[in-house]
Structure formats: C-alpha cells, structure tokens
Amino acid sequence: MRGFNNPAGLAAAAAGLISALLALWAMRGLPLGGLLLWFAPLPIFAAGLAFGSAVAWLSAVTGAMVMAFSAHPVSLVFYVAIVALPTALLVTLYLRPAGPDISLPVMALGLYSAFILALLAFWLADQGGLDAALRSAVNQAARHLGLPPGDAVLEWVVRVKMAVIGLWWVVLLIGNAAGAQWFLARRGLALTSWPDLAEARMPMWYLGALAIAAAAFAVDGGTVTLSMLLLLLLPFFLMGVAGVHRRTRGRGARGWLLASFYALLAVFLHIMAPAMVGLGLYEQWARRALPPPQT
C-alpha cells in the first residue's frame, strides 16, 4: 500500500463512501432519495470492474463501515444485503482468475434472490409469515387507491409481489453494472469488455434445484414456494431477454424493434415473462455443447 499514491485504495475508499452516502440520502428521506438509492451499487461496480474483485470488497466494507456509524442497524443490514454484498459478489464471480465468466453472476442473481426470500420467510415466521405480510402491504396500498380488499387481482399481486420485487432489483443491479462498465470503457479503464448475457449457461445442478422448487410449489401451492420458483427462474428470464437482443443484431431499425419489445415486456409482463423464460431455457439447451461454467 502506498497511501495516497495507491489508485486502487483511493478508488475503493471513494466508491464505498459515495455508495453509502447515496443510501443514507434515501434513508434520511431527502429529496430524490428514492431514486438515488438505486444508484448505490454503481460506485462499487465501477471500482471493482476497474481494479478487480479485492477493490470491490474493500469498497463494500468501506460503505458498510460508513453505514454502521451513520445509520440505524436495520439500515445497515438493508445496505449490506441489498447493495454492498451482492455487488462485490457479482464482481468477484465475473472476474474469475481463468477469465471473465458471465454464467456464474447470472446464476448468483437467482440464488441470492431466493436466499433473501428464505431469510425473510424465516424472519417473519413468528409474525404470521411472509404471505400475511405481503397481503397486509398490498391491501394497505389498495385502500389508498380505493380498491376493495380481497379482490382476485390483489390476490394475484400478493402471490407474485416478491418475484416482481426480485426482478426489479436484478434489473437495477444489471443496469448499474452496465453503467459502470460503459463509463470505464469510454475512458479505457475497464478490465474486460462487456459480456453477452446470452452466453450464460446454468450448470445441471441448478436445473435440479429448479426442479425441486417446482415440485415444492406443486405440493404446497403457497406464496413462498411460488416466489422461490419464480426467483430461481430469473436467470432464464435474463437469458431470454439477451436472446432477443442477439436475434436483432444486424437488423434494420434495431432500436425500434428493441423499444417495441421492452414496451410489450412492460405492459404485458405476465405474458412476456413466461415467454422469455421459455426462450432462456431454449438458449440453455440449444447451446448445450458449450462448456459448463466453472465452479
């Protein structure tokens, strides 16, 4: 270490500090805090993708230390679980010693989301369970909108709410990673080029875990098992979306095609999401000749 002459150390400290300040800005209820919170992973991604996984972890630890001295313990846990830990983990899984590997980070997005769901279900077990907490939150929002509680649509929202939150969080993480990579690449600071999500491939044991989750939902039929299944399907959803991008390359009016695709995805998510999962599964099996990801 060379003190202030160490660019990696300075980048780690600055990234952790900025990330924590963005989170604190939101948690203190300051203007635009709800928006700035979702950019909290960006500095950690930038430091890690420029200097390596060790710097990403140092940034995450720095951010956690700032939060520990400046925020409520619950805020610290939220920051570590939702921002610092997954960001550093994704950088580490991507920047493998043998070379960049997109499969492991994509797989981790599904597994980590399911892990957070399991923790929430365990934590809320003595308070009526996750299903009751989601139903209470949805019904409270419905009352503000003047909708009758217990409506069939609201019941459907309760069942898929965790999966939608998980999808939103995953998209934000990918967006922050892409933004950091774009910023670094334009300045010649990126360690690697941006990977193609369509090249991701899940190992066979992940498919086995997915089959177990599907069987658990078939037997139980509850909100938790459904949410677990949907969260584990997130990697295939991402692979399907990336497959659409791959199939539009070289086509005329590609921008319009993708804009139309994302408009359909946003408006008809309940139809398009299963289609993207199906395309992702097709990508998985159609490219089975590719070597499996390293573990």
C-alpha positions in Angstrom: 0.0 0.0 0.0 1.3 3.4 -0.9 -1.1 5.7 0.9 -2.5 8.5 -1.3 -0.4 7.2 -4.2 -2.4 4.0 -4.4 -5.1 4.5 -7.0 -6.9 1.2 -6.1 -7.1 2.1 -2.4 -8.3 5.6 -3.2 -10.9 4.2 -5.6 -12.1 1.7 -3.0 -12.5 4.3 -0.3 -14.2 6.8 -2.6 -16.6 4.2 -4.0 -17.6 2.9 -0.6 -18.1 6.4 0.7 -20.2 7.6 -2.3 -22.3 4.4 -2.2 -23.1 4.8 1.5 -23.9 8.5 1.0 -26.4 7.6 -1.7 -28.0 5.1 0.5 -28.0 7.5 3.5 -29.6 10.2 1.4 -32.5 8.0 0.7 -32.8 6.6 4.2 -32.9 10.1 5.6 -35.9 11.0 3.4 -34.0 13.7 1.5 -35.2 14.9 -2.0 -34.8 12.3 -4.8 -33.6 9.8 -2.2 -35.9 7.1 -3.6 -34.1 7.5 -7.0 -30.6 7.9 -5.7 -30.8 4.7 -3.6 -30.9 2.6 -6.7 -27.6 4.0 -7.9 -25.8 3.0 -4.7 -24.2 -0.2 -6.3 -22.8 1.9 -9.2 -19.6 3.2 -7.4 -18.8 -0.3 -6.1 -19.2 -1.8 -9.5 -17.1 0.9 -11.1 -14.2 0.4 -8.6 -14.4 -3.4 -8.9 -14.6 -3.5 -12.7 -11.7 -1.1 -12.9 -9.3 -2.5 -10.3 -10.5 -6.1 -9.5 -12.6 -8.0 -7.0 -10.4 -7.2 -4.0 -11.2 -3.5 -4.5 -14.9 -4.2 -4.9 -14.9 -6.0 -1.5 -12.9 -3.1 0.1 -15.4 -0.7 -1.3 -18.3 -2.7 0.1 -16.6 -2.9 3.5 -16.0 0.8 3.5 -19.6 1.5 2.6 -20.8 -0.8 5.4 -18.5 0.9 7.9 -19.9 4.3 7.0 -23.4 3.0 7.4 -22.5 1.4 10.7 -21.5 4.8 12.2 -24.2 6.8 10.5 -27.5 4.8 10.3 -29.8 2.5 12.2 -28.7 -1.1 12.4 -31.7 -2.1 10.2 -30.5 0.3 7.6 -27.0 -1.2 7.8 -28.5 -4.7 7.3 -30.5 -3.5 4.3 -27.5 -1.8 2.7 -25.2 -4.8 3.2 -27.8 -7.3 2.0 -29.2 -5.4 -1.0 -26.3 -3.2 -2.1 -22.8 -4.0 -0.8 -22.7 -7.8 -0.6 -24.4 -8.7 -3.9 -22.4 -6.1 -5.8 -19.0 -7.3 -4.6 -20.1 -10.9 -5.0 -21.1 -10.3 -8.6 -17.8 -8.6 -9.5 -15.9 -11.5 -7.9 -17.9 -14.2 -9.7 -17.4 -12.4 -13.0 -13.7 -11.6 -12.8 -12.5 -15.2 -12.4 -8.8 -16.0 -12.5 -9.3 -18.1 -15.6 -11.1 -15.2 -17.4 -14.4 -13.4 -17.3 -17.4 -15.7 -16.7 -20.9 -14.3 -17.1 -22.7 -17.6 -16.2 -21.8 -17.5 -12.5 -23.0 -13.9 -11.9 -26.3 -14.7 -13.7 -26.8 -17.8 -11.7 -26.0 -15.9 -8.5 -28.7 -13.4 -9.2 -31.3 -16.1 -8.9 -29.8 -17.9 -6.0 -29.1 -14.8 -4.0 -32.7 -13.6 -4.6 -34.0 -16.9 -3.4 -31.7 -16.8 -0.3 -33.1 -13.3 0.7 -36.6 -14.7 0.3 -35.8 -17.6 2.6 -34.4 -15.2 5.2 -37.5 -13.0 5.0 -39.8 -16.0 5.4 -37.8 -17.2 8.4 -37.7 -13.8 10.0 -41.5 -13.3 9.5 -42.4 -16.8 10.6 -43.5 -15.6 14.1 -45.5 -12.7 12.7 -47.9 -14.6 10.6 -45.5 -15.5 7.8 -44.4 -13.8 4.6 -47.7 -14.4 2.9 -49.6 -12.4 5.7 -47.0 -9.6 5.5 -47.4 -9.3 1.7 -51.2 -9.4 1.9 -51.2 -6.7 4.5 -48.9 -4.4 2.4 -50.9 -5.0 -0.8 -54.3 -4.4 1.0 -53.0 -1.2 2.6 -51.9 0.1 -0.8 -55.3 -1.0 -2.3 -57.1 1.1 0.4 -55.2 4.1 -0.6 -56.2 3.5 -4.2 -59.9 2.9 -3.3 -59.8 -0.8 -4.3 -61.7 -3.4 -2.4 -59.6 -5.7 -0.2 -59.6 -9.4 -1.1 -60.1 -8.7 -4.9 -58.9 -11.5 -7.1 -56.4 -9.2 -8.8 -55.0 -8.2 -5.5 -54.6 -11.9 -4.5 -52.6 -12.4 -7.7 -50.5 -9.4 -6.9 -49.8 -10.9 -3.4 -48.6 -14.1 -4.9 -46.2 -12.6 -7.4 -45.1 -9.5 -5.5 -41.8 -10.9 -4.2 -40.9 -12.2 -7.7 -41.6 -8.7 -9.2 -39.5 -7.0 -6.5 -36.7 -9.6 -7.2 -36.9 -8.9 -10.9 -36.8 -5.1 -10.3 -33.7 -5.5 -8.0 -31.9 -7.7 -10.5 -32.6 -5.3 -13.4 -31.2 -2.4 -11.3 -28.1 -4.4 -10.4 -27.5 -5.2 -14.1 -28.2 -1.6 -15.1 -25.7 -0.3 -12.5 -23.1 -2.8 -13.7 -23.7 -1.9 -17.4 -23.5 1.8 -16.5 -20.2 1.3 -14.6 -18.7 -0.7 -17.5 -19.8 1.8 -20.1 -18.2 4.7 -18.1 -15.0 2.8 -17.6 -14.8 1.5 -21.2 -15.1 5.0 -22.6 -12.1 6.0 -20.5 -10.0 2.9 -21.2 -10.2 1.8 -17.5 -12.3 -1.4 -17.8 -10.5 -4.6 -17.1 -12.7 -6.5 -19.6 -15.2 -5.9 -22.3 -18.9 -6.0 -21.6 -20.1 -9.7 -21.7 -23.0 -11.1 -23.6 -25.8 -12.3 -21.2 -26.9 -14.7 -24.0 -23.7 -16.6 -23.4 -24.7 -17.6 -19.9 -25.4 -21.2 -19.2 -26.7 -22.7 -16.0 -25.0 -25.9 -14.6 -27.0 -29.1 -14.3 -27.3 -28.9 -10.5 -29.1 -25.5 -10.9 -31.6 -27.1 -13.1 -32.1 -29.8 -10.4 -32.7 -27.1 -7.8 -35.2 -25.5 -10.1 -37.0 -28.9 -10.5 -37.1 -29.2 -6.7 -38.6 -25.7 -6.3 -41.2 -26.6 -9.0 -42.1 -29.8 -7.1 -42.4 -27.9 -3.8 -44.8 -25.4 -5.3 -46.8 -28.2 -6.9 -47.2 -29.8 -3.4 -47.6 -26.7 -1.3 -49.0 -24.1 -3.7 -48.1 -21.3 -1.3 -46.8 -17.8 -1.9 -43.3 -18.6 -0.6 -42.8 -21.7 -2.8 -44.2 -19.8 -5.8 -41.9 -16.8 -5.2 -39.0 -19.2 -4.7 -39.7 -20.9 -8.1 -40.1 -17.6 -9.9 -36.9 -16.1 -8.4 -34.9 -19.2 -9.4 -36.3 -18.7 -13.0 -34.8 -15.2 -13.1 -31.5 -16.3 -14.8 -33.5 -17.9 -17.7 -35.6 -14.8 -18.0 -32.4 -12.7 -18.4 -31.0 -15.2 -20.9 -34.3 -15.0 -22.9 -34.1 -11.2 -23.0 -30.5 -11.4 -24.0 -31.5 -13.9 -26.7 -33.9 -11.3 -28.1 -31.0 -8.8 -28.3 -28.9 -11.3 -30.1 -31.5 -12.1 -32.7 -32.0 -8.4 -33.5 -28.3 -7.7 -34.2 -27.6 -6.6 -37.7 -31.3 -6.0 -38.5 -32.6 -2.7 -39.8 -34.4 -0.4 -37.3 -32.9 -2.5 -34.4 -33.6 0.4 -32.0 -37.3 0.4 -32.8 -37.5 -3.4 -32.5 -36.0 -3.3 -29.1 -38.1 -0.3 -28.0 -41.2 -2.2 -29.1 -40.0 -5.3 -27.3 -39.5 -3.6 -24.0 -42.8 -1.7 -24.3 -44.5 -5.1 -24.7 -42.5 -6.5 -21.8 -43.5 -3.7 -19.5 -47.2 -3.7 -20.4 -47.7 -7.5 -20.8 -45.2 -8.7 -18.3 -47.5 -11.6 -17.2 -47.4 -12.9 -20.8 -43.9 -11.9 -21.9 -42.1 -13.1 -18.8 -43.0 -16.8 -19.3 -42.1 -16.4 -23.0 -38.7 -15.0 -22.0 -38.2 -17.9 -19.6 -39.0 -20.3 -22.3 -36.6 -18.6 -24.7 -33.9 -18.7 -21.9 -34.5 -22.4 -21.4 -34.2 -22.9 -25.2 -30.9 -20.9 -25.1 -29.7 -23.2 -22.4 -30.4 -26.4 -24.3 -29.7 -25.2 -27.8 -26.1 -24.3 -26.6 -25.5 -27.4 -24.5 -22.3 -28.0 -26.5 -20.7 -25.1 -24.7 -18.6 -26.0 -21.7 -20.3 -25.7 -18.3 -19.4 -22.7 -16.1 -16.6 -23.2 -13.7 -17.5 -23.6 -10.0 
